[in-house]
C-alpha cells in the first residue's frame, strides 16, 4: 500500500507538471497483480481528484485560447472521454492487454518528439469546428487509455491555434481532468475498480497530494529537468510492459 501511495504521489505530480503520470500509476497497479483493463480504469478514477486539484490551482491562468472557447473545448473533452471509457469496457480485455505496450510506445514517441512533430505538421489556422473535432478524438483516446493525452493536446493546440505552449499547461490540466471525469464516473459503475478499494484509496490519496504539490512546484522547475523526468519515466514503463508482454 505504501508503494501504491508513493506511485500515486508521483503520478499526480507528473500530471500536474507535464503529463505522463498514468505510466507510473498503471505500472504500479499491474505490478500488484491487477488485470490491465481494471488497472487502467482504476488509474483513471484514482488520478481524477489529483487532476481536479491541479485544475483548481490553475483556474485563473487560462490565457491565449479563445476560438473555440475553453467551455466548448471542455464539453468536447467530456463527451469524448465517455466514449473512450465505453470502448475500454466494450472491447475484449485481451485486445487491450495486447495493445498496452504499443499504446505506451506511441505515447512515448509523442512525449519525445511532440515539439518536432508540431513544427513539421503546422496546420495553419483551422476553424473552431476542426479544433473541437480534433479535441473530441483526443478525448476518446484519453478515455480509452490516456497515456500522454495531455501532451498530445498541447501539440494539437500549438499546431492549430495561436496558443503559446508555455502558457498551455493550465488548459491541458483542465482538459485532462474533464476527460477523466466522465470516464471515471463510467468506470466506477461499470468496471471493477471498487473490487480492490485499498489500492484505489491509496492511489487516490497519493495523487491528490502529488497533484496539489506538483502544480506549485512546476513554477520553479526548469523545463529541461521536467521534460527529462517525464520522458525517462515513459521510456522505463514502456520497456517494462514490453518485457511483460513478450517474456
C-alpha positions as protocol buffer text, in pm:
chain_id: "A"
residue {
  index: 1
  type: UNK
  ca { x: 0 y: 0 z: 0 }
}
residue {
  index: 2
  type: UNK
  ca { x: 289 y: 236 z: 73 }
}
residue {
  index: 3
  type: UNK
  ca { x: 437 y: 175 z: -272 }
}
residue {
  index: 4
  type: UNK
  ca { x: 98 y: 239 z: -436 }
}
residue {
  index: 5
  type: UNK
  ca { x: 62 y: 558 z: -230 }
}
residue {
  index: 6
  type: UNK
  ca { x: 406 y: 678 z: -345 }
}
residue {
  index: 7
  type: UNK
  ca { x: 322 y: 585 z: -704 }
}
residue {
  index: 8
  type: UNK
  ca { x: 7 y: 795 z: -670 }
}
residue {
  index: 9
  type: UNK
  ca { x: 210 y: 1092 z: -544 }
}
residue {
  index: 10
  type: UNK
  ca { x: 449 y: 1057 z: -838 }
}
residue {
  index: 11
  type: UNK
  ca { x: 164 y: 1018 z: -1087 }
}
residue {
  index: 12
  type: UNK
  ca { x: -26 y: 1320 z: -953 }
}
residue {
  index: 13
  type: UNK
  ca { x: 287 y: 1534 z: -959 }
}
residue {
  index: 14
  type: UNK
  ca { x: 384 y: 1426 z: -1312 }
}
residue {
  index: 15
  type: UNK
  ca { x: 36 y: 1501 z: -1442 }
}
residue {
  index: 16
  type: UNK
  ca { x: 44 y: 1843 z: -1279 }
}
residue {
  index: 17
  type: UNK
  ca { x: 383 y: 1945 z: -1413 }
}
residue {
  index: 18
  type: UNK
  ca { x: 391 y: 1791 z: -1758 }
}
residue {
  index: 19
  type: UNK
  ca { x: 189 y: 1473 z: -1804 }
}
residue {
  index: 20
  type: UNK
  ca { x: 283 y: 1106 z: -1801 }
}
residue {
  index: 21
  type: UNK
  ca { x: 150 y: 1017 z: -1457 }
}
residue {
  index: 22
  type: UNK
  ca { x: -62 y: 732 z: -1592 }
}
residue {
  index: 23
  type: UNK
  ca { x: 259 y: 548 z: -1687 }
}
residue {
  index: 24
  type: UNK
  ca { x: 357 y: 521 z: -1321 }
}
residue {
  index: 25
  type: UNK
  ca { x: 9 y: 451 z: -1185 }
}
residue {
  index: 26
  type: UNK
  ca { x: -75 y: 181 z: -1441 }
}
residue {
  index: 27
  type: UNK
  ca { x: 257 y: 2 z: -1389 }
}
residue {
  index: 28
  type: UNK
  ca { x: 220 y: 9 z: -1011 }
}
residue {
  index: 29
  type: UNK
  ca { x: -131 y: -138 z: -1016 }
}
residue {
  index: 30
  type: UNK
  ca { x: -46 y: -405 z: -1275 }
}
residue {
  index: 31
  type: UNK
  ca { x: 253 y: -490 z: -1057 }
}
residue {
  index: 32
  type: UNK
  ca { x: 16 y: -581 z: -773 }
}
residue {
  index: 33
  type: UNK
  ca { x: -149 y: -840 z: -997 }
}
residue {
  index: 34
  type: UNK
  ca { x: -445 y: -628 z: -1107 }
}
residue {
  index: 35
  type: UNK
  ca { x: -568 y: -709 z: -1465 }
}
residue {
  index: 36
  type: UNK
  ca { x: -459 y: -438 z: -1713 }
}
residue {
  index: 37
  type: UNK
  ca { x: -813 y: -327 z: -1804 }
}
residue {
  index: 38
  type: UNK
  ca { x: -910 y: -294 z: -1437 }
}
residue {
  index: 39
  type: UNK
  ca { x: -577 y: -125 z: -1362 }
}
residue {
  index: 40
  type: UNK
  ca { x: -635 y: 127 z: -1641 }
}
residue {
  index: 41
  type: UNK
  ca { x: -986 y: 203 z: -1517 }
}
residue {
  index: 42
  type: UNK
  ca { x: -861 y: 233 z: -1158 }
}
residue {
  index: 43
  type: UNK
  ca { x: -584 y: 466 z: -1273 }
}
residue {
  index: 44
  type: UNK
  ca { x: -838 y: 695 z: -1437 }
}
residue {
  index: 45
  type: UNK
  ca { x: -1057 y: 706 z: -1126 }
}
residue {
  index: 46
  type: UNK
  ca { x: -765 y: 747 z: -886 }
}
residue {
  index: 47
  type: UNK
  ca { x: -595 y: 1024 z: -1081 }
}
residue {
  index: 48
  type: UNK
  ca { x: -912 y: 1230 z: -1129 }
}
residue {
  index: 49
  type: UNK
  ca { x: -901 y: 1406 z: -788 }
}
residue {
  index: 50
  type: UNK
  ca { x: -533 y: 1491 z: -838 }
}
residue {
  index: 51
  type: UNK
  ca { x: -607 y: 1636 z: -1180 }
}
residue {
  index: 52
  type: UNK
  ca { x: -905 y: 1824 z: -1039 }
}
residue {
  index: 53
  type: UNK
  ca { x: -685 y: 1965 z: -760 }
}
residue {
  index: 54
  type: UNK
  ca { x: -428 y: 2083 z: -1013 }
}
residue {
  index: 55
  type: UNK
  ca { x: -706 y: 2230 z: -1228 }
}
residue {
  index: 56
  type: UNK
  ca { x: -824 y: 2430 z: -925 }
}
residue {
  index: 57
  type: UNK
  ca { x: -474 y: 2570 z: -874 }
}
residue {
  index: 58
  type: UNK
  ca { x: -458 y: 2669 z: -1242 }
}
residue {
  index: 59
  type: UNK
  ca { x: -814 y: 2801 z: -1267 }
}
residue {
  index: 60
  type: UNK
  ca { x: -711 y: 3169 z: -1310 }
}
residue {
  index: 61
  type: UNK
  ca { x: -439 y: 3102 z: -1565 }
}
residue {
  index: 62
  type: UNK
  ca { x: -644 y: 3029 z: -1878 }
}
residue {
  index: 63
  type: UNK
  ca { x: -488 y: 3258 z: -2135 }
}
residue {
  index: 64
  type: UNK
  ca { x: -441 y: 3265 z: -2508 }
}
residue {
  index: 65
  type: UNK
  ca { x: -726 y: 3032 z: -2606 }
}
residue {
  index: 66
  type: UNK
  ca { x: -1041 y: 3196 z: -2735 }
}
residue {
  index: 67
  type: UNK
  ca { x: -1159 y: 3014 z: -3051 }
}
residue {
  index: 68
  type: UNK
  ca { x: -1320 y: 2785 z: -2960 }
}
residue {
  index: 69
  type: UNK
  ca { x: -1388 y: 2888 z: -2603 }
}
residue {
  index: 70
  type: UNK
  ca { x: -1249 y: 2678 z: -2315 }
}
residue {
  index: 71
  type: UNK
  ca { x: -1606 y: 2584 z: -2224 }
}
residue {
  index: 72
  type: UNK
  ca { x: -1679 y: 2433 z: -2568 }
}
residue {
  index: 73
  type: UNK
  ca { x: -1343 y: 2259 z: -2559 }
}
residue {
  index: 74
  type: UNK
  ca { x: -1430 y: 2110 z: -2218 }
}
residue {
  index: 75
  type: UNK
  ca { x: -1763 y: 1981 z: -2348 }
}
residue {
  index: 76
  type: UNK
  ca { x: -1579 y: 1804 z: -2631 }
}
residue {
  index: 77
  type: UNK
  ca { x: -1342 y: 1652 z: -2376 }
}
residue {
  index: 78
  type: UNK
  ca { x: -1627 y: 1530 z: -2156 }
}
residue {
  index: 79
  type: UNK
  ca { x: -1813 y: 1364 z: -2444 }
}
residue {
  index: 80
  type: UNK
  ca { x: -1502 y: 1207 z: -2595 }
}
residue {
  index: 81
  type: UNK
  ca { x: -1388 y: 1076 z: -2257 }
}
residue {
  index: 82
  type: UNK
  ca { x: -1721 y: 900 z: -2208 }
}
residue {
  index: 83
  type: UNK
  ca { x: -1697 y: 727 z: -2548 }
}
residue {
  index: 84
  type: UNK
  ca { x: -1339 y: 620 z: -2484 }
}
residue {
  index: 85
  type: UNK
  ca { x: -1432 y: 472 z: -2149 }
}
residue {
  index: 86
  type: UNK
  ca { x: -1718 y: 283 z: -2311 }
}
residue {
  index: 87
  type: UNK
  ca { x: -1482 y: 138 z: -2571 }
}
residue {
  index: 88
  type: UNK
  ca { x: -1245 y: 16 z: -2299 }
}
residue {
  index: 89
  type: UNK
  ca { x: -1528 y: -175 z: -2131 }
}
residue {
  index: 90
  type: UNK
  ca { x: -1693 y: -295 z: -2453 }
}
residue {
  index: 91
  type: UNK
  ca { x: -1391 y: -426 z: -2642 }
}
residue {
  index: 92
  type: UNK
  ca { x: -1241 y: -762 z: -2534 }
}
residue {
  index: 93
  type: UNK
  ca { x: -992 y: -730 z: -2249 }
}
residue {
  index: 94
  type: UNK
  ca { x: -740 y: -938 z: -2446 }
}
residue {
  index: 95
  type: UNK
  ca { x: -733 y: -664 z: -2709 }
}
residue {
  index: 96
  type: UNK
  ca { x: -638 y: -406 z: -2450 }
}
residue {
  index: 97
  type: UNK
  ca { x: -376 y: -634 z: -2293 }
}
residue {
  index: 98
  type: UNK
  ca { x: -209 y: -675 z: -2632 }
}
residue {
  index: 99
  type: UNK
  ca { x: -236 y: -306 z: -2717 }
}
residue {
  index: 100
  type: UNK
  ca { x: -97 y: -163 z: -2391 }
}
residue {
  index: 101
  type: UNK
  ca { x: 276 y: -186 z: -2479 }
}
residue {
  index: 102
  type: UNK
  ca { x: 213 y: -33 z: -2821 }
}
residue {
  index: 103
  type: UNK
  ca { x: -6 y: 242 z: -2678 }
}
residue {
  index: 104
  type: UNK
  ca { x: 268 y: 322 z: -2428 }
}
residue {
  index: 105
  type: UNK
  ca { x: 526 y: 323 z: -2708 }
}
residue {
  index: 106
  type: UNK
  ca { x: 310 y: 559 z: -2915 }
}
residue {
  index: 107
  type: UNK
  ca { x: 264 y: 791 z: -2617 }
}
residue {
  index: 108
  type: UNK
  ca { x: 639 y: 785 z: -2551 }
}
residue {
  index: 109
  type: UNK
  ca { x: 713 y: 887 z: -2911 }
}
residue {
  index: 110
  type: UNK
  ca { x: 473 y: 1179 z: -2869 }
}
residue {
  index: 111
  type: UNK
  ca { x: 648 y: 1277 z: -2548 }
}
residue {
  index: 112
  type: UNK
  ca { x: 990 y: 1258 z: -2712 }
}
residue {
  index: 113
  type: UNK
  ca { x: 916 y: 1419 z: -3048 }
}
residue {
  index: 114
  type: UNK
  ca { x: 596 y: 1616 z: -2989 }
}
residue {
  index: 115
  type: UNK
  ca { x: 756 y: 1955 z: -3048 }
}
residue {
  index: 116
  type: UNK
  ca { x: 925 y: 1845 z: -3369 }
}
residue {
  index: 117
  type: UNK
  ca { x: 604 y: 1686 z: -3495 }
}
residue {
  index: 118
  type: UNK
  ca { x: 417 y: 2003 z: -3415 }
}
residue {
  index: 119
  type: UNK
  ca { x: 666 y: 2211 z: -3610 }
}
residue {
  index: 120
  type: UNK
  ca { x: 656 y: 1971 z: -3905 }
}
residue {
  index: 121
  type: UNK
  ca { x: 277 y: 1947 z: -3915 }
}
residue {
  index: 122
  type: UNK
  ca { x: 181 y: 2312 z: -3894 }
}
residue {
  index: 123
  type: UNK
  ca { x: -181 y: 2306 z: -3998 }
}
residue {
  index: 124
  type: UNK
  ca { x: -241 y: 2674 z: -4041 }
}
residue {
  index: 125
  type: UNK
  ca { x: -537 y: 2817 z: -3855 }
}
residue {
  index: 126
  type: UNK
  ca { x: -843 y: 2593 z: -3900 }
}
residue {
  index: 127
  type: UNK
  ca { x: -1183 y: 2697 z: -3776 }
}
residue {
  index: 128
  type: UNK
  ca { x: -1327 y: 2622 z: -3431 }
}
residue {
  index: 129
  type: UNK
  ca { x: -1520 y: 2320 z: -3565 }
}
residue {
  index: 130
  type: UNK
  ca { x: -1198 y: 2146 z: -3674 }
}
residue {
  index: 131
  type: UNK
  ca { x: -1032 y: 2217 z: -3341 }
}
residue {
  index: 132
  type: UNK
  ca { x: -1332 y: 2083 z: -3150 }
}
residue {
  index: 133
  type: UNK
  ca { x: -1339 y: 1769 z: -3368 }
}
residue {
  index: 134
  type: UNK
  ca { x: -970 y: 1709 z: -3301 }
}
residue {
  index: 135
  type: UNK
  ca { x: -1020 y: 1761 z: -2928 }
}
residue {
  index: 136
  type: UNK
  ca { x: -1309 y: 1515 z: -2933 }
}
residue {
  index: 137
  type: UNK
  ca { x: -1092 y: 1245 z: -3095 }
}
residue {
  index: 138
  type: UNK
  ca { x: -810 y: 1307 z: -2849 }
}
residue {
  index: 139
  type: UNK
  ca { x: -1059 y: 1278 z: -2563 }
}
residue {
  index: 140
  type: UNK
  ca { x: -1174 y: 939 z: -2694 }
}
residue {
  index: 141
  type: UNK
  ca { x: -813 y: 822 z: -2680 }
}
residue {
  index: 142
  type: UNK
  ca { x: -787 y: 972 z: -2331 }
}
residue {
  index: 143
  type: UNK
  ca { x: -1093 y: 787 z: -2205 }
}
residue {
  index: 144
  type: UNK
  ca { x: -973 y: 459 z: -2354 }
}
residue {
  index: 145
  type: UNK
  ca { x: -608 y: 475 z: -2245 }
}
residue {
  index: 146
  type: UNK
  ca { x: -493 y: 826 z: -2164 }
}
residue {
  index: 147
  type: UNK
  ca { x: -115 y: 792 z: -2181 }
}
residue {
  index: 148
  type: UNK
  ca { x: 38 y: 1129 z: -2282 }
}
residue {
  index: 149
  type: UNK
  ca { x: -302 y: 1260 z: -2390 }
}
residue {
  index: 150
  type: UNK
  ca { x: -224 y: 1596 z: -2230 }
}
residue {
  index: 151
  type: UNK
  ca { x: 94 y: 1628 z: -2434 }
}
residue {
  index: 152
  type: UNK
  ca { x: -99 y: 1534 z: -2747 }
}
residue {
  index: 153
  type: UNK
  ca { x: -349 y: 1809 z: -2670 }
}
residue {
  index: 154
  type: UNK
  ca { x: -72 y: 2067 z: -2631 }
}
residue {
  index: 155
  type: UNK
  ca { x: 85 y: 1959 z: -2959 }
}
residue {
  index: 156
  type: UNK
  ca { x: -251 y: 1980 z: -3136 }
}
residue {
  index: 157
  type: UNK
  ca { x: -335 y: 2323 z: -2997 }
}
residue {
  index: 158
  type: UNK
  ca { x: 9 y: 2456 z: -3085 }
}
residue {
  index: 159
  type: UNK
  ca { x: -32 y: 2332 z: -3442 }
}
residue {
  index: 160
  type: UNK
  ca { x: -383 y: 2469 z: -3493 }
}
residue {
  index: 161
  type: UNK
  ca { x: -411 y: 2782 z: -3276 }
}
residue {
  index: 162
  type: UNK
  ca { x: -204 y: 3077 z: -3159 }
}
residue {
  index: 163
  type: UNK
  ca { x: -167 y: 2929 z: -2811 }
}
residue {
  index: 164
  type: UNK
  ca { x: 183 y: 2954 z: -2670 }
}
residue {
  index: 165
  type: UNK
  ca { x: 285 y: 2610 z: -2536 }
}
residue {
  index: 166
  type: UNK
  ca { x: 445 y: 2775 z: -2234 }
}
residue {
  index: 167
  type: UNK
  ca { x: 104 y: 2909 z: -2131 }
}
residue {
  index: 168
  type: UNK
  ca { x: -94 y: 2600 z: -2227 }
}
residue {
  index: 169
  type: UNK
  ca { x: -27 y: 2390 z: -1917 }
}
residue {
  index: 170
  type: UNK
  ca { x: -328 y: 2523 z: -1728 }
}
residue {
  index: 171
  type: UNK
  ca { x: -561 y: 2443 z: -2017 }
}
residue {
  index: 172
  type: UNK
  ca { x: -400 y: 2098 z: -2055 }
}
residue {
  index: 173
  type: UNK
  ca { x: -460 y: 2011 z: -1690 }
}
residue {
  index: 174
  type: UNK
  ca { x: -823 y: 2124 z: -1705 }
}
residue {
  index: 175
  type: UNK
  ca { x: -899 y: 1933 z: -2025 }
}
residue {
  index: 176
  type: UNK
  ca { x: -738 y: 1613 z: -1898 }
}
residue {
  index: 177
  type: UNK
  ca { x: -947 y: 1646 z: -1581 }
}
residue {
  index: 178
  type: UNK
  ca { x: -1259 y: 1681 z: -1798 }
}
residue {
  index: 179
  type: UNK
  ca { x: -1172 y: 1364 z: -1991 }
}
residue {
  index: 180
  type: UNK
  ca { x: -1108 y: 1172 z: -1670 }
}
residue {
  index: 181
  type: UNK
  ca { x: -1430 y: 1300 z: -1512 }
}
residue {
  index: 182
  type: UNK
  ca { x: -1681 y: 1121 z: -1734 }
}
residue {
  index: 183
  type: UNK
  ca { x: -1453 y: 820 z: -1781 }
}
residue {
  index: 184
  type: UNK
  ca { x: -1420 y: 785 z: -1404 }
}
residue {
  index: 185
  type: UNK
  ca { x: -1796 y: 800 z: -1349 }
}
residue {
  index: 186
  type: UNK
  ca { x: -1846 y: 522 z: -1603 }
}
residue {
  index: 187
  type: UNK
  ca { x: -1566 y: 310 z: -1457 }
}
residue {
  index: 188
  type: UNK
  ca { x: -1697 y: 339 z: -1101 }
}
residue {
  index: 189
  type: UNK
  ca { x: -2034 y: 194 z: -1201 }
}
residue {
  index: 190
  type: UNK
  ca { x: -1936 y: -40 z: -1485 }
}
residue {
  index: 191
  type: UNK
  ca { x: -1583 y: -163 z: -1411 }
}
residue {
  index: 192
  type: UNK
  ca { x: -1424 y: -349 z: -1119 }
}
residue {
  index: 193
  type: UNK
  ca { x: -1244 y: -50 z: -971 }
}
residue {
  index: 194
  type: UNK
  ca { x: -1427 y: -89 z: -638 }
}
residue {
  index: 195
  type: UNK
  ca { x: -1330 y: -457 z: -606 }
}
residue {
  index: 196
  type: UNK
  ca { x: -992 y: -358 z: -456 }
}
residue {
  index: 197
  type: UNK
  ca { x: -1075 y: -46 z: -254 }
}
residue {
  index: 198
  type: UNK
  ca { x: -747 y: -27 z: -59 }
}
residue {
  index: 199
  type: UNK
  ca { x: -540 y: 7 z: -376 }
}
residue {
  index: 200
  type: UNK
  ca { x: -784 y: 265 z: -512 }
}
residue {
  index: 201
  type: UNK
  ca { x: -781 y: 475 z: -194 }
}
residue {
  index: 202
  type: UNK
  ca { x: -400 y: 461 z: -163 }
}
residue {
  index: 203
  type: UNK
  ca { x: -351 y: 567 z: -526 }
}
residue {
  index: 204
  type: UNK
  ca { x: -618 y: 836 z: -499 }
}
residue {
  index: 205
  type: UNK
  ca { x: -473 y: 987 z: -181 }
}
residue {
  index: 206
  type: UNK
  ca { x: -125 y: 995 z: -329 }
}
residue {
  index: 207
  type: UNK
  ca { x: -249 y: 1154 z: -650 }
}
residue {
  index: 208
  type: UNK
  ca { x: -421 y: 1436 z: -460 }
}
residue {
  index: 209
  type: UNK
  ca { x: -102 y: 1510 z: -267 }
}
residue {
  index: 210
  type: UNK
  ca { x: 112 y: 1495 z: -578 }
}
residue {
  index: 211
  type: UNK
  ca { x: -134 y: 1692 z: -790 }
}
residue {
  index: 212
  type: UNK
  ca { x: -155 y: 1981 z: -544 }
}
residue {
  index: 213
  type: UNK
  ca { x: 216 y: 1993 z: -475 }
}
residue {
  index: 214
  type: UNK
  ca { x: 317 y: 1940 z: -836 }
}
residue {
  index: 215
  type: UNK
  ca { x: 108 y: 2231 z: -961 }
}
residue {
  index: 216
  type: UNK
  ca { x: 308 y: 2461 z: -733 }
}
residue {
  index: 217
  type: UNK
  ca { x: 646 y: 2300 z: -798 }
}
residue {
  index: 218
  type: UNK
  ca { x: 616 y: 2334 z: -1176 }
}
residue {
  index: 219
  type: UNK
  ca { x: 651 y: 2711 z: -1149 }
}
residue {
  index: 220
  type: UNK
  ca { x: 1002 y: 2665 z: -1010 }
}
residue {
  index: 221
  type: UNK
  ca { x: 1123 y: 2360 z: -1203 }
}
residue {
  index: 222
  type: UNK
  ca { x: 1348 y: 2411 z: -1509 }
}
residue {
  index: 223
  type: UNK
  ca { x: 1174 y: 2298 z: -1828 }
}
residue {
  index: 224
  type: UNK
  ca { x: 1461 y: 2070 z: -1927 }
}
residue {
  index: 225
  type: UNK
  ca { x: 1458 y: 1885 z: -1596 }
}
residue {
  index: 226
  type: UNK
  ca { x: 1082 y: 1840 z: -1614 }
}
residue {
  index: 227
  type: UNK
  ca { x: 1091 y: 1709 z: -1970 }
}
residue {
  index: 228
  type: UNK
  ca { x: 1374 y: 1468 z: -1888 }
}
residue {
  index: 229
  type: UNK
  ca { x: 1188 y: 1332 z: -1585 }
}
residue {
  index: 230
  type: UNK
  ca { x: 865 y: 1268 z: -1774 }
}
residue {
  index: 231
  type: UNK
  ca { x: 1039 y: 1114 z: -2075 }
}
residue {
  index: 232
  type: UNK
  ca { x: 1260 y: 887 z: -1861 }
}
residue {
  index: 233
  type: UNK
  ca { x: 953 y: 759 z: -1679 }
}
residue {
  index: 234
  type: UNK
  ca { x: 774 y: 692 z: -2008 }
}
residue {
  index: 235
  type: UNK
  ca { x: 1068 y: 502 z: -2159 }
}
residue {
  index: 236
  type: UNK
  ca { x: 1115 y: 290 z: -1846 }
}
residue {
  index: 237
  type: UNK
  ca { x: 748 y: 196 z: -1815 }
}
residue {
  index: 238
  type: UNK
  ca { x: 717 y: 119 z: -2186 }
}
residue {
  index: 239
  type: UNK
  ca { x: 1016 y: -114 z: -2167 }
}
residue {
  index: 240
  type: UNK
  ca { x: 875 y: -293 z: -1863 }
}
residue {
  index: 241
  type: UNK
  ca { x: 541 y: -354 z: -2034 }
}
residue {
  index: 242
  type: UNK
  ca { x: 708 y: -490 z: -2347 }
}
residue {
  index: 243
  type: UNK
  ca { x: 913 y: -727 z: -2132 }
}
residue {
  index: 244
  type: UNK
  ca { x: 597 y: -836 z: -1953 }
}
residue {
  index: 245
  type: UNK
  ca { x: 406 y: -890 z: -2278 }
}
residue {
  index: 246
  type: UNK
  ca { x: 672 y: -1090 z: -2465 }
}
residue {
  index: 247
  type: UNK
  ca { x: 862 y: -1276 z: -2196 }
}
